[in-house]
């Protein structure tokens, strides 16, 4: 199998002691490329630094909604500068989050639209974080779609069939992480079975939410194979067929080089 982990945070301190070993395990497991995603200016910068020295890594840069209130005036300018680096393949993660209730939704929406505009200006796809904000996200995406086609991905999707359909009809990709493998998550697996074949991708969102049977452990890119195997069965495909499908989708979405 050749897989792409479309959303990982291997720049985080959780991997500081054994990052090289983590990458080796991923590549040995069949993960051919990893997209390292920032959530504030510092993590975005570290993502770029990693991608600059590892040919199998690419970076996504942005300010996640839960960090919008911490952003200094110059931070957005830094994100815009980082986008110019050839290792950067996307904008984000961005989006909306009503779970933590620490950042005013108005500020989150402002930053969401900054990212969407930067995506339009650069031609790079945007990566959406959504937690307890499905209706808000769909409303804002529909507003944005009035200015032209959308080019993005709903990362670590856990929403309803209705939300997923609204998103893919707007041109979005839908990405599934380890939670889709959890024993009682039948509804999410039903959503994964329904996503159009050209719109589904997979990720780890590591170090968070490792898939079964590693639930509760530190997640890492090699574990994306477990999510792939689960979803292959859900969609009635072999593991190789599903890997080929999601790898082609990820390559097209992020304009990644061929894994051949």
KOLTOR-792265 format. One record per residue: x, y, z of N, C-alpha, C in turn. Coordinates in Angstrom, 2 decimals. Example, Ala and Ser with C-alpha at 12.3 -4.5 7.8 and 13.67 -1.06 7.14 Angstrom:
[[13.19, -5.69, 7.80], [12.30, -4.50, 7.80], [13.20, -3.30, 7.80]]
[[12.85, -2.25, 7.08], [13.67, -1.06, 7.14], [12.90, 0.03, 7.87]]
This chain:
[[0.83, -1.20, 0.00], [0.00, 0.00, 0.00], [0.86, 1.25, 0.00]]
[[0.37, 2.29, -0.66], [0.99, 3.61, -0.59], [-0.06, 4.58, -0.08]]
[[0.16, 5.11, 1.11], [-0.81, 5.97, 1.78], [-0.24, 7.36, 2.00]]
[[-1.13, 8.34, 2.13], [-0.75, 9.69, 2.48], [-1.51, 10.09, 3.74]]
[[-0.77, 10.49, 4.77], [-1.36, 11.05, 5.98], [-1.54, 12.53, 5.71]]
[[-2.79, 12.95, 5.50], [-3.05, 14.33, 5.07], [-3.11, 15.34, 6.21]]
[[-2.92, 14.88, 7.46], [-3.00, 15.83, 8.57], [-2.29, 15.24, 9.78]]
[[-1.09, 15.75, 10.04], [-0.31, 15.28, 11.19], [0.36, 16.47, 11.85]]
[[0.61, 16.34, 13.15], [1.28, 17.40, 13.91], [2.59, 16.86, 14.48]]
[[3.43, 16.33, 13.61], [4.67, 15.73, 14.10], [5.70, 16.78, 14.50]]
[[5.38, 18.06, 14.30], [6.27, 19.12, 14.80], [6.08, 19.35, 16.30]]
[[5.06, 18.71, 16.90], [4.76, 18.96, 18.31], [5.80, 18.31, 19.23]]
[[5.83, 18.80, 20.47], [6.79, 18.29, 21.46], [6.61, 16.80, 21.73]]
[[5.42, 16.28, 21.51], [5.16, 14.86, 21.76], [6.08, 13.96, 20.94]]
[[6.66, 14.49, 19.86], [7.54, 13.71, 19.00], [9.00, 14.15, 19.10]]
[[9.30, 15.02, 20.03], [10.65, 15.59, 20.09], [11.72, 14.53, 20.34]]
[[11.40, 13.54, 21.16], [12.42, 12.56, 21.55], [12.66, 11.50, 20.49]]
[[11.68, 11.23, 19.62], [11.83, 10.11, 18.68], [11.24, 10.39, 17.30]]
[[11.28, 11.64, 16.88], [10.66, 12.01, 15.60], [11.24, 11.20, 14.43]]
[[12.54, 11.02, 14.40], [13.16, 10.27, 13.30], [12.64, 8.84, 13.26]]
[[12.53, 8.21, 14.43], [12.02, 6.84, 14.48], [10.56, 6.78, 14.05]]
[[9.79, 7.79, 14.42], [8.38, 7.86, 14.02], [8.27, 7.90, 12.50]]
[[9.11, 8.70, 11.87], [9.08, 8.80, 10.41], [9.49, 7.47, 9.77]]
[[10.50, 6.84, 10.31], [10.93, 5.55, 9.76], [9.79, 4.54, 9.85]]
[[9.11, 4.49, 10.99], [8.00, 3.55, 11.14], [6.89, 3.85, 10.12]]
[[6.63, 5.11, 9.90], [5.59, 5.49, 8.93], [5.96, 5.03, 7.53]]
[[7.18, 5.31, 7.12], [7.58, 4.95, 5.77], [7.62, 3.44, 5.58]]
[[8.05, 2.72, 6.62], [8.07, 1.25, 6.54], [6.66, 0.68, 6.47]]
[[5.69, 1.40, 7.04], [4.30, 0.93, 7.02], [3.60, 1.22, 5.69]]
[[4.26, 1.99, 4.82], [3.67, 2.31, 3.53], [3.18, 3.73, 3.39]]
[[3.43, 4.56, 4.39], [3.06, 5.97, 4.31], [4.14, 6.68, 3.49]]
[[3.76, 7.15, 2.30], [4.74, 7.73, 1.39], [4.87, 9.24, 1.53]]
[[3.88, 9.86, 2.14], [3.95, 11.32, 2.30], [3.12, 11.71, 3.51]]
[[3.57, 12.76, 4.20], [2.90, 13.26, 5.39], [2.74, 14.77, 5.26]]
[[1.54, 15.24, 5.47], [1.26, 16.68, 5.46], [1.26, 17.16, 6.91]]
[[2.22, 18.03, 7.23], [2.41, 18.52, 8.60], [1.68, 19.85, 8.72]]
[[0.74, 19.93, 9.64], [-0.20, 21.05, 9.70], [0.06, 21.93, 10.91]]
[[0.13, 23.23, 10.69], [0.30, 24.19, 11.77], [-1.02, 24.58, 12.39]]
[[-0.95, 25.09, 13.63], [-2.16, 25.56, 14.31], [-1.97, 26.96, 14.88]]
[[-0.74, 27.46, 14.88], [-0.44, 28.86, 15.21], [0.84, 29.21, 14.47]]
[[1.34, 30.41, 14.68], [2.49, 30.82, 13.87], [3.73, 30.00, 14.19]]
[[3.95, 29.68, 15.46], [5.14, 28.91, 15.82], [5.09, 27.49, 15.25]]
[[3.95, 26.82, 15.40], [3.85, 25.45, 14.88], [3.87, 25.44, 13.35]]
[[3.35, 26.49, 12.74], [3.41, 26.59, 11.28], [4.86, 26.74, 10.81]]
[[5.60, 27.56, 11.52], [7.02, 27.72, 11.17], [7.77, 26.40, 11.33]]
[[7.48, 25.67, 12.40], [8.15, 24.38, 12.60], [7.75, 23.37, 11.53]]
[[6.51, 23.42, 11.10], [6.06, 22.53, 10.03], [6.86, 22.79, 8.75]]
[[7.05, 24.05, 8.44], [7.82, 24.40, 7.25], [9.27, 23.95, 7.39]]
[[9.85, 24.15, 8.56], [11.24, 23.75, 8.78], [11.42, 22.26, 8.59]]
[[10.46, 21.45, 9.08], [10.54, 20.01, 8.89], [10.41, 19.64, 7.42]]
[[9.45, 20.26, 6.75], [9.21, 19.93, 5.34], [10.37, 20.36, 4.45]]
[[11.10, 21.36, 4.86], [12.24, 21.82, 4.06], [13.37, 20.78, 4.02]]
[[13.45, 19.94, 5.05], [14.57, 18.99, 5.13], [14.14, 17.55, 4.87]]
[[12.83, 17.29, 4.80], [12.34, 15.94, 4.55], [11.52, 15.94, 3.26]]
[[12.00, 15.33, 2.19], [11.27, 15.37, 0.92], [9.91, 14.70, 0.95]]
[[9.68, 13.84, 1.94], [8.38, 13.17, 2.02], [7.41, 13.91, 2.94]]
[[7.76, 15.11, 3.36], [6.88, 15.94, 4.18], [6.53, 17.21, 3.41]]
[[5.30, 17.67, 3.62], [4.87, 18.98, 3.15], [4.22, 19.71, 4.31]]
[[4.07, 21.03, 4.18], [3.55, 21.84, 5.28], [2.25, 22.53, 4.91]]
[[1.43, 22.73, 5.93], [0.23, 23.58, 5.85], [0.36, 24.60, 6.97]]
[[0.09, 25.86, 6.67], [0.33, 26.92, 7.66], [-0.93, 27.74, 7.89]]
[[-1.14, 28.09, 9.17], [-2.31, 28.88, 9.51], [-2.49, 29.03, 11.00]]
[[-3.62, 29.61, 11.39], [-3.94, 29.86, 12.79], [-5.29, 29.22, 13.09]]
[[-5.26, 28.15, 13.87], [-6.45, 27.39, 14.22], [-7.38, 28.24, 15.08]]
[[-8.70, 28.05, 14.97], [-9.64, 28.94, 15.66], [-9.41, 29.08, 17.16]]
[[-8.96, 28.02, 17.82], [-8.75, 28.10, 19.26], [-7.51, 28.91, 19.64]]
[[-6.73, 29.32, 18.65], [-5.54, 30.14, 18.89], [-5.68, 31.55, 18.33]]
[[-6.85, 31.87, 17.76], [-7.02, 33.17, 17.12], [-6.85, 34.32, 18.11]]
[[-7.31, 34.11, 19.35], [-7.24, 35.20, 20.33], [-5.82, 35.43, 20.82]]
[[-4.92, 34.47, 20.58], [-3.52, 34.62, 21.00], [-2.66, 35.25, 19.91]]
[[-3.18, 35.34, 18.72], [-2.39, 35.82, 17.59], [-2.03, 37.30, 17.76]]
[[-0.77, 37.59, 17.59], [-0.30, 38.98, 17.62], [-0.52, 39.62, 16.26]]
[[-0.51, 40.97, 16.20], [-0.77, 41.63, 14.91], [0.13, 41.15, 13.78]]
[[1.39, 40.84, 14.11], [2.33, 40.43, 13.06], [2.22, 38.97, 12.67]]
[[1.46, 38.18, 13.43], [1.42, 36.74, 13.17], [0.82, 36.43, 11.80]]
[[-0.25, 37.14, 11.45], [-0.86, 36.86, 10.15], [0.10, 37.19, 9.02]]
[[0.85, 38.27, 9.17], [1.85, 38.62, 8.16], [2.88, 37.49, 8.01]]
[[3.23, 36.85, 9.12], [4.17, 35.74, 9.07], [3.58, 34.56, 8.33]]
[[2.31, 34.27, 8.58], [1.64, 33.18, 7.84], [1.68, 33.46, 6.35]]
[[1.39, 34.69, 5.96], [1.40, 35.05, 4.54], [2.80, 34.88, 3.96]]
[[3.82, 35.20, 4.74], [5.19, 35.01, 4.28], [5.53, 33.53, 4.14]]
[[5.11, 32.72, 5.13], [5.42, 31.30, 5.09], [4.79, 30.61, 3.88]]
[[3.65, 31.09, 3.46], [2.95, 30.49, 2.32], [3.82, 30.49, 1.07]]
[[4.76, 31.42, 0.99], [5.60, 31.53, -0.19], [6.62, 30.40, -0.28]]
[[6.84, 29.68, 0.82], [7.83, 28.60, 0.79], [7.32, 27.44, -0.08]]
[[8.21, 26.87, -0.86], [7.82, 25.82, -1.80], [7.34, 24.55, -1.11]]
[[7.63, 24.39, 0.18], [7.18, 23.20, 0.90], [5.72, 23.30, 1.34]]
[[5.13, 24.49, 1.25], [3.76, 24.71, 1.74], [2.76, 24.33, 0.66]]
[[1.81, 23.45, 1.06], [0.82, 22.93, 0.10], [-0.60, 23.26, 0.51]]
[[-0.80, 24.00, 1.62], [-2.15, 24.31, 2.05], [-2.19, 25.41, 3.09]]
[[-3.41, 25.88, 3.37], [-3.67, 26.97, 4.31], [-4.50, 26.42, 5.47]]
[[-4.02, 26.60, 6.71], [-4.77, 26.15, 7.86], [-3.86, 25.53, 8.93]]
[[-4.38, 24.95, 9.97], [-5.78, 24.68, 9.89], [-6.58, 25.89, 10.37]]
[[-7.75, 26.05, 9.79], [-8.65, 27.13, 10.13], [-10.00, 26.52, 10.48]]
[[-11.04, 27.34, 10.57], [-12.37, 26.79, 10.85], [-13.03, 27.44, 12.05]]
[[-13.94, 26.69, 12.67], [-14.72, 27.20, 13.80], [-14.85, 26.14, 14.88]]
[[-14.88, 26.57, 16.14], [-14.93, 25.66, 17.28], [-15.80, 26.27, 18.37]]
[[-16.93, 25.63, 18.66], [-17.82, 26.09, 19.74], [-17.69, 25.20, 20.98]]
[[-16.79, 24.24, 20.96], [-16.65, 23.34, 22.10], [-15.97, 24.02, 23.28]]
[[-14.82, 24.64, 23.03], [-14.02, 25.19, 24.13], [-14.54, 26.53, 24.63]]
[[-15.17, 27.30, 23.79], [-15.81, 28.57, 24.19], [-14.80, 29.58, 24.75]]
[[-13.55, 29.51, 24.28], [-12.54, 30.45, 24.76], [-12.28, 31.59, 23.79]]
[[-12.73, 31.45, 22.56], [-12.49, 32.46, 21.54], [-13.83, 32.93, 20.97]]
[[-14.12, 34.22, 20.99], [-15.40, 34.71, 20.45], [-15.61, 34.21, 19.02]]
[[-16.82, 33.74, 18.73], [-17.08, 33.18, 17.41], [-16.86, 34.21, 16.32]]
[[-17.10, 35.49, 16.63], [-16.90, 36.53, 15.62], [-15.43, 36.61, 15.21]]
[[-14.52, 36.45, 16.17], [-13.09, 36.47, 15.85], [-12.71, 35.22, 15.05]]
[[-13.28, 34.08, 15.42], [-13.03, 32.85, 14.67], [-13.46, 33.01, 13.21]]
[[-14.64, 33.58, 13.01], [-15.15, 33.77, 11.65], [-14.24, 34.72, 10.86]]
[[-13.77, 35.76, 11.52], [-12.85, 36.70, 10.85], [-11.61, 35.97, 10.36]]
[[-11.02, 35.15, 11.22], [-9.81, 34.43, 10.81], [-10.13, 33.35, 9.79]]
[[-11.28, 32.73, 9.89], [-11.69, 31.74, 8.90], [-11.69, 32.37, 7.51]]
[[-12.29, 33.53, 7.39], [-12.36, 34.17, 6.08], [-11.01, 34.71, 5.62]]
[[-10.13, 35.06, 6.55], [-8.76, 35.41, 6.15], [-8.10, 34.23, 5.45]]
[[-8.26, 33.05, 6.04], [-7.66, 31.85, 5.45], [-8.29, 31.53, 4.09]]
[[-9.60, 31.66, 4.00], [-10.27, 31.38, 2.73], [-9.80, 32.33, 1.64]]
[[-9.62, 33.59, 1.99], [-9.14, 34.57, 1.02], [-7.70, 34.26, 0.60]]
[[-6.87, 33.88, 1.58], [-5.49, 33.53, 1.25], [-5.46, 32.29, 0.36]]
[[-6.37, 31.37, 0.59], [-6.47, 30.20, -0.27], [-6.78, 30.61, -1.71]]
[[-7.71, 31.53, -1.87], [-8.05, 32.00, -3.22], [-6.87, 32.70, -3.87]]
[[-6.16, 33.50, -3.09], [-5.06, 34.28, -3.65], [-3.89, 33.39, -4.08]]
[[-3.67, 32.30, -3.35], [-2.52, 31.45, -3.62], [-2.84, 30.23, -4.47]]
[[-4.12, 29.86, -4.52], [-4.51, 28.63, -5.20], [-4.29, 27.39, -4.37]]
[[-3.90, 27.55, -3.11], [-3.67, 26.42, -2.22], [-4.96, 26.04, -1.50]]
[[-5.19, 24.76, -1.25], [-6.41, 24.35, -0.55], [-6.38, 24.75, 0.92]]
[[-7.55, 24.89, 1.51], [-7.64, 25.23, 2.93], [-8.11, 24.02, 3.73]]
[[-7.67, 23.95, 4.98], [-7.93, 22.80, 5.86], [-8.83, 23.26, 7.00]]
[[-10.00, 22.64, 7.14], [-11.03, 23.12, 8.07], [-11.11, 22.24, 9.31]]
[[-10.96, 22.90, 10.46], [-11.25, 22.31, 11.77], [-12.68, 22.70, 12.13]]
[[-13.49, 21.70, 12.51], [-14.87, 21.98, 12.91], [-15.20, 21.15, 14.13]]
[[-15.56, 21.81, 15.23], [-15.99, 21.09, 16.42], [-17.22, 21.78, 17.01]]
[[-18.31, 21.06, 17.07], [-19.59, 21.58, 17.57], [-20.00, 22.86, 16.85]]
[[-19.68, 22.94, 15.56], [-19.98, 24.16, 14.80], [-20.38, 23.82, 13.37]]
[[-21.03, 22.68, 13.18], [-21.36, 22.23, 11.83], [-22.21, 23.25, 11.07]]
[[-23.28, 23.72, 11.72], [-24.17, 24.66, 11.03], [-23.43, 25.94, 10.67]]
[[-22.60, 26.42, 11.59], [-21.85, 27.65, 11.33], [-20.90, 27.47, 10.15]]
[[-20.22, 26.33, 10.11], [-19.26, 26.06, 9.04], [-19.96, 26.03, 7.69]]
[[-21.08, 25.33, 7.61], [-21.80, 25.24, 6.35], [-22.27, 26.63, 5.89]]
[[-22.76, 27.44, 6.84], [-23.19, 28.80, 6.50], [-22.02, 29.59, 5.91]]
[[-20.86, 29.54, 6.56], [-19.72, 30.33, 6.10], [-19.15, 29.79, 4.79]]
[[-19.16, 28.49, 4.62], [-18.69, 27.92, 3.35], [-19.62, 28.32, 2.21]]
[[-20.92, 28.33, 2.46], [-21.86, 28.73, 1.41], [-21.67, 30.20, 1.05]]
[[-21.39, 31.03, 2.04], [-21.08, 32.44, 1.75], [-19.85, 32.53, 0.86]]
[[-18.82, 31.78, 1.23], [-17.56, 31.83, 0.48], [-17.74, 31.31, -0.93]]
[[-18.61, 30.31, -1.10], [-18.81, 29.70, -2.42], [-19.43, 30.67, -3.41]]
[[-20.04, 31.73, -2.92], [-20.62, 32.73, -3.81], [-19.53, 33.47, -4.58]]
[[-18.32, 33.45, -4.06], [-17.20, 34.12, -4.73], [-16.43, 33.19, -5.66]]
[[-16.86, 31.93, -5.76], [-16.19, 30.99, -6.64], [-16.06, 29.63, -5.99]]
[[-15.64, 28.64, -6.78], [-15.52, 27.27, -6.26], [-14.60, 27.18, -5.05]]
[[-14.94, 26.27, -4.14], [-14.13, 26.06, -2.95], [-13.11, 24.96, -3.20]]
[[-11.99, 25.06, -2.53], [-10.91, 24.08, -2.67], [-10.36, 23.79, -1.28]]
[[-10.94, 22.80, -0.62], [-10.52, 22.55, 0.75], [-10.91, 21.18, 1.24]]
[[-10.63, 20.93, 2.51], [-10.90, 19.63, 3.11], [-11.41, 19.81, 4.53]]
[[-12.44, 19.05, 4.87], [-12.95, 19.00, 6.24], [-12.11, 17.97, 6.97]]
[[-11.23, 18.44, 7.86], [-10.27, 17.53, 8.47], [-10.89, 16.82, 9.67]]
[[-10.48, 15.57, 9.86], [-10.93, 14.74, 10.98], [-12.44, 14.85, 11.15]]
[[-13.15, 14.56, 10.09], [-14.59, 14.79, 10.08], [-15.30, 13.87, 11.07]]
[[-16.20, 14.46, 11.86], [-17.01, 13.69, 12.81], [-18.47, 14.13, 12.77]]
[[-18.85, 14.87, 11.74], [-20.19, 15.42, 11.68], [-21.22, 14.45, 11.12]]
[[-22.38, 15.00, 10.80], [-23.51, 14.20, 10.32], [-23.43, 13.98, 8.82]]
[[-24.28, 13.08, 8.34], [-24.40, 12.86, 6.91], [-24.84, 14.15, 6.21]]
[[-25.74, 14.87, 6.84], [-26.25, 16.12, 6.26], [-25.11, 17.13, 6.08]]
[[-24.27, 17.27, 7.10], [-23.14, 18.20, 7.01], [-22.15, 17.75, 5.95]]
[[-21.83, 16.46, 5.95], [-20.88, 15.94, 4.97], [-21.37, 16.19, 3.55]]
[[-22.64, 15.92, 3.30], [-23.17, 16.10, 1.96], [-23.15, 17.57, 1.55]]
[[-23.51, 18.45, 2.48], [-23.45, 19.88, 2.18], [-22.04, 20.29, 1.80]]
[[-21.05, 19.73, 2.49], [-19.66, 20.09, 2.23], [-19.17, 19.55, 0.90]]
[[-19.44, 18.26, 0.62], [-18.92, 17.75, -0.65], [-19.66, 18.37, -1.84]]
[[-20.92, 18.75, -1.65], [-21.63, 19.44, -2.74], [-21.06, 20.83, -3.00]]
[[-20.39, 21.40, -2.01], [-19.71, 22.68, -2.17], [-18.29, 22.51, -2.73]]
[[-17.90, 21.27, -2.99], [-16.59, 21.01, -3.56], [-15.53, 20.60, -2.58]]
[[-15.91, 20.41, -1.31], [-14.94, 20.06, -0.28], [-14.61, 18.57, -0.31]]
[[-13.39, 18.24, 0.13], [-13.02, 16.87, 0.43], [-13.38, 16.59, 1.90]]
[[-13.56, 15.31, 2.22], [-13.87, 14.88, 3.58], [-12.77, 13.93, 4.04]]
[[-12.13, 14.26, 5.17], [-11.03, 13.46, 5.69], [-11.44, 12.77, 6.99]]
[[-11.07, 11.51, 7.09], [-11.40, 10.72, 8.28], [-10.13, 10.32, 9.01]]
[[-10.22, 10.38, 10.35], [-9.11, 10.03, 11.22], [-9.49, 8.83, 12.08]]
[[-8.74, 8.61, 13.15], [-8.89, 7.40, 13.95], [-10.25, 7.20, 14.58]]
[[-11.00, 8.26, 14.82], [-12.29, 8.11, 15.48], [-13.27, 7.25, 14.68]]
[[-13.09, 7.19, 13.36], [-14.00, 6.40, 12.55], [-13.84, 4.90, 12.84]]
[[-12.73, 4.51, 13.46], [-12.50, 3.09, 13.78], [-13.07, 2.68, 15.13]]
[[-13.50, 3.65, 15.94], [-13.97, 3.31, 17.29], [-15.22, 2.43, 17.21]]
[[-15.31, 1.49, 18.11], [-16.29, 0.40, 18.03], [-17.72, 0.89, 17.83]]
[[-18.14, 1.90, 18.57], [-19.54, 2.32, 18.52], [-19.81, 3.46, 17.55]]
[[-18.84, 3.79, 16.71], [-19.00, 4.95, 15.83], [-19.62, 4.54, 14.49]]
[[-20.75, 3.83, 14.57], [-21.40, 3.31, 13.36], [-21.87, 4.44, 12.45]]
[[-22.39, 5.52, 13.02], [-22.92, 6.62, 12.21], [-21.83, 7.27, 11.37]]
[[-20.65, 7.43, 11.97], [-19.56, 8.05, 11.22], [-19.08, 7.13, 10.10]]
[[-19.04, 5.83, 10.35], [-18.66, 4.90, 9.29], [-19.68, 4.92, 8.15]]
[[-20.94, 5.14, 8.48], [-21.96, 5.26, 7.43], [-21.71, 6.50, 6.57]]
[[-21.29, 7.57, 7.21], [-20.92, 8.77, 6.44], [-19.74, 8.47, 5.53]]
[[-18.73, 7.80, 6.07], [-17.54, 7.48, 5.28], [-17.88, 6.59, 4.09]]
[[-18.87, 5.73, 4.25], [-19.28, 4.87, 3.14], [-19.96, 5.66, 2.03]]
[[-20.54, 6.81, 2.37], [-21.34, 7.57, 1.41], [-20.56, 8.66, 0.68]]
[[-19.40, 9.05, 1.19], [-18.63, 10.13, 0.56], [-18.25, 9.72, -0.86]]
[[-18.44, 10.61, -1.84], [-18.03, 10.28, -3.22], [-16.57, 9.85, -3.29]]
[[-16.29, 8.94, -4.20], [-14.97, 8.33, -4.28], [-13.86, 9.35, -4.54]]
[[-14.18, 10.44, -5.21], [-13.15, 11.43, -5.52], [-13.02, 12.50, -4.44]]
[[-13.69, 12.31, -3.28], [-13.70, 13.34, -2.24], [-13.20, 12.83, -0.89]]
[[-12.82, 11.58, -0.78], [-12.43, 11.03, 0.52], [-10.92, 10.95, 0.64]]
[[-10.40, 11.41, 1.79], [-8.99, 11.25, 2.14], [-8.90, 10.83, 3.61]]
[[-7.68, 10.46, 4.04], [-7.50, 9.97, 5.41], [-6.34, 10.69, 6.08]]
[[-6.32, 10.60, 7.39], [-5.32, 11.31, 8.18], [-5.18, 10.63, 9.54]]
[[-4.18, 11.08, 10.31], [-4.08, 10.65, 11.71], [-4.48, 11.73, 12.70]]
[[-4.19, 13.01, 12.38], [-4.30, 14.11, 13.34], [-3.41, 13.83, 14.55]]
[[-2.33, 13.07, 14.32], [-1.44, 12.72, 15.43], [-0.80, 13.97, 16.02]]
[[-0.54, 13.94, 17.33], [-0.49, 12.80, 18.24], [-1.83, 12.45, 18.91]]
[[-2.93, 12.97, 18.38], [-4.22, 12.81, 19.05], [-5.01, 11.63, 18.47]]
[[-5.89, 11.05, 19.30], [-6.96, 10.16, 18.88], [-6.50, 9.01, 17.99]]
[[-5.63, 8.18, 18.52], [-5.15, 7.02, 17.78], [-6.29, 6.07, 17.47]]
[[-6.26, 5.44, 16.30], [-7.32, 4.50, 15.92], [-7.24, 3.22, 16.72]]
[[-8.34, 2.50, 16.75], [-8.36, 1.17, 17.35], [-7.44, 0.25, 16.53]]
[[-6.70, -0.65, 17.18], [-6.71, -1.02, 18.60], [-5.72, -0.23, 19.44]]
[[-5.23, 0.88, 18.94], [-4.25, 1.70, 19.68], [-4.88, 2.88, 20.39]]
[[-6.19, 2.87, 20.53], [-6.89, 3.97, 21.18], [-6.31, 4.22, 22.57]]
[[-6.04, 5.48, 22.87], [-5.47, 5.85, 24.16], [-3.97, 6.02, 24.14]]
[[-3.32, 5.52, 23.09], [-1.89, 5.70, 22.94], [-1.59, 6.98, 22.16]]
[[-0.32, 7.38, 22.15], [0.07, 8.48, 21.28], [-0.12, 8.04, 19.83]]
[[-0.79, 8.83, 19.07], [-1.01, 8.54, 17.67], [0.24, 8.90, 16.86]]
[[0.46, 8.23, 15.73], [1.58, 8.56, 14.87], [1.23, 8.18, 13.44]]
[[1.93, 8.73, 12.45], [1.53, 8.53, 11.05], [1.40, 7.08, 10.61]]
[[2.21, 6.17, 11.15], [2.09, 4.76, 10.76], [0.70, 4.21, 11.02]]
[[0.01, 4.77, 12.00], [-1.31, 4.24, 12.38], [-2.39, 4.58, 11.34]]
[[-2.08, 5.42, 10.35], [-3.08, 5.71, 9.33], [-3.46, 4.45, 8.57]]
[[-2.60, 3.44, 8.59], [-2.93, 2.18, 7.94], [-4.14, 1.51, 8.58]]
[[-4.30, 1.69, 9.88], [-5.44, 1.10, 10.59], [-6.75, 1.76, 10.16]]
[[-6.72, 3.06, 10.00], [-7.90, 3.78, 9.52], [-8.21, 3.37, 8.08]]
[[-7.18, 3.23, 7.28], [-7.37, 2.83, 5.89], [-7.99, 1.45, 5.79]]
[[-7.51, 0.51, 6.59], [-8.06, -0.85, 6.56], [-9.54, -0.85, 6.98]]
[[-9.86, -0.07, 8.01], [-11.24, 0.02, 8.46], [-12.14, 0.56, 7.36]]
[[-11.74, 1.64, 6.73], [-12.58, 2.28, 5.73], [-12.64, 1.49, 4.43]]
[[-11.58, 0.76, 4.13], [-11.64, -0.12, 2.96], [-12.78, -1.12, 3.13]]
[[-12.89, -1.72, 4.32], [-13.96, -2.66, 4.58], [-15.33, -2.00, 4.52]]
[[-15.42, -0.79, 5.07], [-16.69, -0.06, 5.06], [-17.16, 0.22, 3.64]]
[[-16.21, 0.48, 2.75], [-16.56, 0.85, 1.37], [-16.51, -0.34, 0.41]]
[[-16.26, -1.54, 0.94], [-16.26, -2.72, 0.11], [-15.11, -2.81, -0.86]]
[[-13.95, -2.29, -0.43], [-12.75, -2.30, -1.27], [-11.65, -3.09, -0.58]]
[[-10.67, -3.53, -1.36], [-9.47, -4.08, -0.75], [-8.66, -2.93, -0.16]]
[[-7.74, -3.26, 0.74], [-6.89, -2.22, 1.32], [-6.08, -1.51, 0.26]]
[[-5.58, -2.25, -0.73], [-4.81, -1.63, -1.80], [-5.67, -0.71, -2.66]]
[[-6.89, -1.12, -2.95], [-7.78, -0.28, -3.74], [-8.10, 1.02, -3.02]]
[[-8.36, 0.91, -1.71], [-8.67, 2.12, -0.95], [-7.45, 3.02, -0.82]]
[[-6.28, 2.42, -0.64], [-5.05, 3.21, -0.57], [-4.83, 3.96, -1.88]]
[[-5.01, 3.28, -3.00], [-4.83, 3.94, -4.30], [-5.80, 5.11, -4.46]]
[[-7.04, 4.89, -4.04], [-8.08, 5.92, -4.17], [-7.74, 7.15, -3.35]]
[[-7.45, 6.97, -2.07], [-7.22, 8.12, -1.19], [-5.89, 8.80, -1.49]]
[[-4.90, 8.02, -1.93], [-3.62, 8.62, -2.29], [-3.78, 9.52, -3.51]]
[[-4.52, 9.05, -4.52], [-4.76, 9.87, -5.71], [-5.52, 11.14, -5.34]]
[[-6.51, 11.02, -4.45], [-7.27, 12.20, -4.04], [-6.38, 13.20, -3.31]]
[[-5.53, 12.70, -2.40], [-4.64, 13.59, -1.64], [-3.63, 14.26, -2.55]]
[[-3.10, 13.51, -3.50], [-2.14, 14.09, -4.44], [-2.78, 15.22, -5.24]]
[[-4.01, 15.00, -5.67], [-4.70, 16.02, -6.46], [-5.05, 17.23, -5.60]]
[[-5.55, 16.99, -4.38], [-5.95, 18.09, -3.51], [-4.79, 18.98, -3.15]]
[[-3.66, 18.39, -2.73], [-2.53, 19.17, -2.27], [-1.43, 19.34, -3.33]]
[[-1.71, 18.85, -4.53], [-0.73, 18.94, -5.63], [0.61, 18.32, -5.22]]
[[0.52, 17.14, -4.65], [1.70, 16.44, -4.21], [2.30, 15.64, -5.36]]
[[3.61, 15.38, -5.29], [4.23, 14.57, -6.33], [3.71, 13.14, -6.28]]
[[3.81, 12.46, -7.40], [3.40, 11.06, -7.46], [4.20, 10.23, -6.49]]
[[3.55, 9.25, -5.90], [4.23, 8.34, -5.00], [4.91, 7.20, -5.74]]
[[4.75, 7.16, -7.05], [5.32, 6.05, -7.83], [6.83, 6.07, -7.77]]
